[in-house]
């Protein structure tokens, strides 16, 4: 089943990348990352700015939704601006280096093929991360060894990708995530059953979520 989901998602993402082209795919990926960063880190600044424009007589209900409005404006605004900037960069590079036109133009065969490959790879990574996360809940993956709890090649690949992204995310953010999974084993020789409990703790600043 997991293999079927992986193949289906890769095909859908590849088809989407075929229409977007390489520049379109890169613009959307970079734009999404930057948009999330801007919306997450500067939503309070934008909210304060909008509150200042509205003045002290603004409706209290409107003030409550300002953080949401600010986040949306920052997110979509960053997406649009990033797309325009990256498109302009590729066009400038193509004008300087003519062979790059084969990849810089979304309607070119090279651009479409590279876009399909790039977007297909992104789809595969997303599915593998999903399999890794699901494996954590079932005890098929741990944060210690990608191959310790499963012989399935797809699960091992998912664990490897998931742990690589998780470790980089953890090292470059203020989130501290500790996860253990619940598992029950049965010893046929002794007729005994053993288990350990599961708990996920996510710390962000002073907040702790269990």
C-alpha positions in Angstrom: 0.0 0.0 0.0 2.8 2.4 0.9 4.5 1.7 -2.4 1.3 2.5 -4.3 0.9 5.8 -2.4 4.5 6.7 -3.2 4.2 6.0 -6.9 0.9 7.9 -7.1 2.1 11.0 -5.4 5.4 11.0 -7.4 3.3 10.8 -10.6 1.0 13.6 -9.6 3.9 15.8 -8.5 5.8 15.1 -11.7 2.8 16.0 -13.8 2.4 19.2 -11.9 6.1 19.9 -12.3 5.8 19.3 -16.0 3.3 22.1 -16.3 5.2 24.5 -13.9 8.6 24.0 -15.4 11.9 24.0 -13.5 11.7 27.7 -12.7 8.1 27.4 -11.5 8.9 24.5 -9.2 12.0 26.3 -7.7 10.0 29.5 -7.3 7.2 27.7 -5.4 9.5 25.7 -3.1 11.8 28.7 -2.2 8.8 30.9 -1.9 7.0 28.6 0.4 10.0 28.3 2.7 10.6 32.0 2.8 6.9 32.7 3.2 6.6 30.4 6.2 9.7 32.0 7.7 8.4 35.5 7.3 4.9 34.7 8.5 6.2 32.9 11.6 8.9 35.3 12.6 7.4 38.7 11.7 3.6 38.3 12.1 3.7 40.2 15.4 5.6 43.1 13.8 3.1 43.2 10.9 0.2 43.0 13.4 1.5 45.9 15.4 1.9 47.9 12.2 -1.6 47.2 11.1 -2.9 48.0 14.5 -1.2 51.4 14.4 -2.8 52.1 11.0 -6.2 51.3 12.3 -5.8 53.5 15.4 -7.0 53.0 19.0 -10.7 53.2 18.0 -10.6 50.0 16.0 -13.1 47.2 16.8 -11.8 44.7 19.5 -12.9 41.8 17.3 -10.8 43.2 14.4 -7.8 43.5 16.7 -8.1 39.8 17.6 -7.8 38.7 14.0 -4.9 41.0 13.1 -2.3 38.3 13.8 -4.0 35.9 11.4 -4.4 38.6 8.7 -0.8 39.7 9.2 0.4 36.1 8.8 -1.6 35.6 5.6 -0.5 38.8 4.1 3.2 38.0 4.8 2.9 34.5 3.6 1.2 35.2 0.2 3.0 38.4 -0.3 6.4 36.7 0.2 5.3 33.9 -2.2 4.4 36.4 -4.9 7.5 38.5 -4.5 9.9 35.5 -4.3 8.4 34.0 -7.5 8.9 37.3 -9.4 12.5 37.6 -8.1 13.5 34.1 -9.0 11.9 34.3 -12.4 13.8 37.5 -13.1 17.1 36.0 -11.9 16.7 33.0 -14.2 15.8 35.2 -17.2 18.9 37.3 -16.5 21.1 34.3 -16.3 19.6 32.9 -19.5 20.4 36.2 -21.3 24.0 36.0 -20.1 24.4 32.3 -20.7 22.2 31.3 -23.7 22.4 27.5 -23.0 20.4 28.1 -19.8 17.4 29.1 -21.8 16.7 25.4 -22.3 16.0 25.1 -18.6 15.0 28.7 -17.7 12.0 28.8 -20.0 8.9 27.0 -18.5 7.6 26.1 -22.0 10.9 24.5 -23.1 11.2 20.7 -23.1 14.3 20.8 -20.9 12.5 23.1 -18.4 9.5 20.9 -18.3 11.5 17.7 -17.8 13.6 19.2 -15.1 10.5 20.6 -13.4 8.9 17.1 -13.5 12.0 15.4 -12.0 12.4 18.1 -9.3 8.8 18.2 -8.3 8.6 14.4 -8.4 11.5 14.2 -6.0 9.8 16.6 -3.7 6.7 14.5 -3.7 8.8 11.4 -2.9 10.4 13.1 0.1 7.0 14.2 1.4 5.7 10.7 1.3 8.8 9.2 2.9 8.6 11.7 5.7 4.9 10.7 6.2 5.9 7.0 6.3 8.6 7.8 8.8 6.2 9.7 11.0 3.6 7.0 10.8 6.4 4.5 11.6 7.2 6.3 14.8 3.7 5.9 16.1 3.8 2.1 15.3 7.3 1.5 16.7 8.8 0.9 13.3 11.2 3.8 13.6 13.2 5.5 16.3 15.5 8.5 16.6 18.5 6.3 17.2 18.8 4.0 14.2 16.8 4.1 10.9 17.2 0.3 10.4 16.8 -1.0 14.0 13.1 -1.9 14.0 12.2 -2.8 10.4 13.5 -4.9 7.5 11.3 -3.2 5.0 13.4 -1.3 2.5 10.8 1.4 2.0 10.5 1.9 5.7 14.3 2.0 6.1 14.5 4.7 3.3 11.7 6.7 5.0 13.5 6.4 8.4 16.8 7.6 6.8 15.1 10.6 5.1 13.0 11.5 8.2 15.9 11.3 10.6 18.1 13.4 8.3 15.4 16.2 8.1 14.5 15.9 11.7 18.1 16.2 13.0 18.7 19.3 10.8 15.4 20.8 11.8 16.1 20.2 15.5 19.6 21.6 15.3 18.5 24.8 13.5 15.3 25.6 15.5 14.3 26.3 19.1 12.1 23.2 19.2 13.2 20.3 21.4 11.3 17.1 20.5 11.7 13.9 22.4 9.8 10.9 21.2 9.5 7.3 22.3 7.2 4.8 20.9 5.1 2.0 22.4 5.9 -1.5 21.5 4.9 -5.0 22.8 7.1 -8.0 22.3 6.4 -11.7 23.0 9.1 -14.2 24.0 7.9 -17.6 22.8 10.5 -19.5 24.8 9.6 -18.0 28.2 6.0 -17.2 27.4 6.4 -13.7 28.7 5.3 -10.4 27.2 7.1 -7.1 27.7 6.2 -3.5 26.7 7.3 0.1 27.0 5.2 3.2 26.9 5.1 6.0 24.4 5.3 9.8 25.0 6.1 12.8 22.9 7.3 16.0 24.5 7.7 19.1 22.4 9.3 22.1 24.0 9.1 25.5 22.5 10.5 28.2 24.7 8.7 27.8 28.0 5.8 25.8 26.6 5.7 22.0 26.9 3.2 19.9 24.9 2.7 16.3 25.9 
